Structures are given as structure tokens and as C-alpha cells.
Amino acid sequence: MPGKVRIVTDSSAQFIDPSVIQRYGITVVPLEIQIGAYTYREGVDIDAERFFQRVAESHTLPELIAPSVEHFAEVYARLNRQTDQVLSIHLSRSIHSTWENARAASQTLLGRCEIVTLDSQTTSVGLALLVETAAKCAENNASLDEVVRTVRKMIPRVYAIFYVETLDYLRRAGLVSESQAILGAMLGIKPFLTIEEGELITMEKVRTRPQAIDKLVEFVTEFAAVQELIVLQNTPYPTEQTRMLQDRLALEFSPRPFPVAVYNPSLATIIGPDAMGIVVVEDDSADPDGDEDDSTWQLPSN
């Protein structure tokens, strides 16, 4: 009889409740962050606080490095001693090469272990929520096919939007040209990014922080019902922007506490150290007759 499905992800998955990792036996493979001449393993040698401190001290932009094929192969081989079913879920392959390395490593165990490498088409908290869903499903002794179907069904319901203060990181990622970055800095333009079908794209631009808050609130109001909502910022303390956003959310929507978290180093290498964002999981359990699940935070229609 096949062993229980084991879940693997990478450290770009940001769990609001880190105890989930141990509770469900999730394997997290660390990405590496290179800052100048130093390389750190995310979640092992460096956390968000130290990352932002090192970036402030450094004159170079950080670089995100994927775990090697060999590293992934070692992880899969170790898990193969316990099971012959593995689901490996990673940050969007359109954003980074981690998925490709995991995919290549999965081929080394063909015939011995069934390994599905899944492109989450997102990262950070969105990825973590997908991983947690997969782990809970596996805990209920679902088959690998059932776990994969559950996660695939959830992927289109995960959305993210980020307000970015600097264009330098986007320039390095190839999202804007050097001339656009220079012109944007001169004009004080601050872009909004969203992850659409796995790709990080520029959707709108604003010049002031109040305008940014308006856009974040507008983004959330597009959903009829929200299952999860997490605000991401670059400091453990409430910022002026966060307070403005919380006030607007309290005025616009039914009151419900929602987490505010410092985004992790891997996301910061992509969007920069002075950004803010919202991750939303759209709810799909609303009763067509209008009776809503009590656990769902309902947003009023516009």
C-alpha cells in the first residue's frame, strides 16, 4: 500500500503560522539569498529582519538563488524511504528557476517514487496557503492525484497585489527597462504589481501613498467573498500606510481581524525592501441561495 503523500516546498512559502510546517511534516527546502559577497540560506541563516538590515548596509541588490538539482534529489531520496508519493509545490516558474530544478531532480527517482512538481503560479503567503491545503489533504490520507487536484483547483483563487516604492528591483528582474526606472524615479512614479497566471506584471502606477491605499482597497472590493486576506509590509511595526489601509478596510468591509506580516527575504529580492501588498484567497463555498459559510468574511457588493 502506498505511503502517505509527503509535501515539499521552498522557503519562499511564507507561513503566517510557522507551526503548520511541523504539524503536517512539510519539508521546506531553503532558497539562498546573495547580498554582496555573502550568501545566506533563507530561514536558516537569515530572516526578514536581518535581510532588511543587510540590504540597507549593502550597495548591491540581493539575488535569489534556487536550490540545486542535487539538493532537491537528496530531499526526494530521503523522503522516498518513508513514502512513494511526493507533491513538490514551488514558487512560480515564470518568476524564478526553482521549479525547473525541482522538476529535473524528480526525474532521478523515476520508477521508485511518484513525484509531482507543481507550479503554484504565485509565491510568499499565497504559496504557503496552497502548501498548507495540500498538507491537510494528505493528512486525511488522500491519494497523490486527489491532493494535486485539490491544489490545482485552489491556484486560480489565489491573488496578490504589491505596491512598490522603488523600480530598481523591477529593473533587475527585467520588468522595466533602465530608462523606465530612471524616468520613474524622476517623476516619483510607484508601480503596482500583480501575479497573473504566474507572471509578475505591472498593472498601474501611482504617485502618492493615499492613491496606493485607494488601489489596494479597490483590489479587495472586486471579490464577492474572501476566504483569506493577508497584508504584507516591510516592518514588524505598524506603518502609516498599514494604519491607513486598516482604517479603510474597517470602514468599507464587515469587521474581521486579518493578519499583517513582514514579507520574507525571497519576495523582497523581487519587489524590493520598501513595498506593501495584499494576498487574497477568493472563497468558492458561497451558497448560491445566499446563505454564506460563517467562517467567510463577506465583502459587500459595490
C-alpha positions, 0 to 999 in steps of 0.5 A, spaced: 500 500 500 502 506 498 505 511 503 502 517 505 503 523 500 509 527 503 509 535 501 515 539 499 516 546 498 521 552 498 522 557 503 519 562 499 512 559 502 511 564 507 507 561 513 503 566 517 503 560 522 510 557 522 507 551 526 503 548 520 510 546 517 511 541 523 504 539 524 503 536 517 511 534 516 512 539 510 519 539 508 521 546 506 527 546 502 531 553 503 532 558 497 539 562 498 539 569 498 546 573 495 547 580 498 554 582 496 559 577 497 555 573 502 550 568 501 545 566 506 540 560 506 533 563 507 530 561 514 536 558 516 541 563 516 537 569 515 530 572 516 526 578 514 529 582 519 536 581 518 535 581 510 532 588 511 538 590 515 543 587 510 540 590 504 540 597 507 548 596 509 549 593 502 550 597 495 548 591 491 541 588 490 540 581 493 539 575 488 535 569 489 538 563 488 534 556 487 536 550 490 540 545 486 538 539 482 542 535 487 539 538 493 532 537 491 534 529 489 537 528 496 530 531 499 526 526 494 531 520 496 530 521 503 523 522 503 522 516 498 524 511 504 518 513 508 513 514 502 512 513 494 508 519 493 511 526 493 507 533 491 513 538 490 509 545 490 514 551 488 514 558 487 512 560 480 516 558 474 515 564 470 518 568 476 524 564 478 528 557 476 526 553 482 521 549 479 525 547 473 530 544 478 525 541 482 522 538 476 529 535 473 531 532 480 524 528 480 526 525 474 532 521 478 527 517 482 523 515 476 520 508 477 521 508 485 517 514 487 511 518 484 513 525 484 509 531 482 512 538 481 507 543 481 507 550 479 503 554 484 503 560 479 504 565 485 509 565 491 510 568 499 503 567 503 499 565 497 504 559 496 504 557 503 496 557 503 496 552 497 502 548 501 498 548 507 491 545 503 495 540 500 498 538 507 491 537 510 489 533 504 494 528 505 493 528 512 486 525 511 490 520 507 488 522 500 491 519 494 497 523 490 492 525 484 486 527 489 491 532 493 494 535 486 487 536 484 485 539 490 491 544 489 490 545 482 483 547 483 485 552 489 491 556 484 486 560 480 483 563 487 489 565 489 491 573 488 496 578 490 497 585 489 504 589 491 505 596 491 512 598 490 516 604 492 522 603 488 523 600 480 530 598 481 528 591 483 523 591 477 529 593 473 533 587 475 528 582 474 527 585 467 520 588 468 522 595 466 527 597 462 533 602 465 530 608 462 523 606 465 526 606 472 530 612 471 524 616 468 520 613 474 524 615 479 524 622 476 517 623 476 516 619 483 512 614 479 510 607 484 508 601 480 503 596 482 504 589 481 500 583 480 501 575 479 497 573 473 497 566 471 504 566 474 507 572 471 509 578 475 506 584 471 505 591 472 498 593 472 498 601 474 502 606 477 501 611 482 504 617 485 502 618 492 501 613 498 493 615 499 492 613 491 496 606 493 491 605 499 485 607 494 488 601 489 489 596 494 482 597 497 479 597 490 483 590 489 479 587 495 472 590 493 472 586 486 471 579 490 464 577 492 467 573 498 474 572 501 476 566 504 483 569 506 486 576 506 493 577 508 497 584 508 504 584 507 509 590 509 516 591 510 516 592 518 514 588 524 511 595 526 505 598 524 506 603 518 502 609 516 500 606 510 498 599 514 494 604 519 491 607 513 489 601 509 486 598 516 482 604 517 479 603 510 478 596 510 474 597 517 470 602 514 468 599 507 468 591 509 464 587 515 469 587 521 474 581 521 481 581 524 486 579 518 493 578 519 499 583 517 506 580 516 513 582 514 514 579 507 520 574 507 527 575 504 525 571 497 519 576 495 523 582 497 529 580 492 523 581 487 519 587 489 524 590 493 525 592 501 520 598 501 513 595 498 506 593 501 501 588 498 495 584 499 494 576 498 487 574 497 484 567 497 477 568 493 472 563 497 468 558 492 463 555 498 458 561 497 451 558 497 448 560 491 441 561 495 445 566 499 446 563 505 454 564 506 459 559 510 460 563 517 467 562 517 467 567 510 468 574 511 463 577 506 465 583 502 459 587 500 457 588 493 459 595 490 
